């Protein structure tokens, strides 16, 4: 399983400044087959300064969720570090 990209990312308006909500399309490669799934994710800055990434995959996936969520969180953190999320 490989996270190819997250596309069509839209930021939702939230009045809480330390929480950012997004929706988008997750593009996965599972067994050399490309699949797209809708996701919602939140990036929250904790009081300690660390960022928490919380992911919800809306569409069903034919793959174990624990390793999938771990890879998606890592991808989204790297994307946020690079400034690739809408401001």
N, C-alpha and C positions, 0 to 999 in steps of 0.2 A: 504494500500500500504506500502510495506517495501522494502528498498534497501538491497538486500542480499550481493552483492559484486560488485566490478568492476574488471574484469579479462582481461588478455591479454593486459596490459597497455604498450604502446610503446611511448617513448619520441621522439619528432621530433626536429631536429636541428634548432635552431634559433640564429642568431648572437646577439640578444639583451639579455644581461645578466640577466635582471630583469623579463623576461617573459619566462615561460616554457610551451610549448605546448605538449599535450598528445592525444592519441586516445586509445580506449579500448572498451570492451563489458560490458554493464551495465546489471546486473542480478537483476530482480525485482520479488517480490511476490505480485501479485494483485489478491485478492479474492481467496487465496489458490492455485493459479496457477502461476508457474514460467515462466517468459518470459525474453528473452535477446534482447537488443537493442544496436546498435552501437552508440557511443558518441565520441565527441571531447571536450576537456576542456583545459582551460588555467589557470595557476596560475601566477598572476602578483604581484610583490612587489611594492607597491605604494611609492612615495617619503616620506610619513609619517611613513613608516615601516609596515603598515598594508598590509595584503594579500587580493587580490581580486580573487575570483574564478568565472570563466565564463564557462558555460556549454551549449553545443549544442547537442541535441538528434537528430540523423540523421534519424532513423527509426520512423515511426508513433507509437504513444502510445495511448491506449484506456483508458486514465486517465487524469484528469485536469492537465495542465502543471505547473501552479504556485506552488502547493504544491509538485509536483514531483521534480521540479528544486531545490526548497528549501532543500528538503531532500538529494538530490544528492550532492549539494554544501556542506552541513554539513558533509556528509560521506567523501567527498574528502578532506575537511579541516582536519578532524580527521585522515585520512590516511596519509596526508602529515605531520602532527604533529608527528605521530608515526614513520615516516621515511619509509613508505611503498611504496613510488613512486620511479621509477627509476631515478637515479642521472645523 
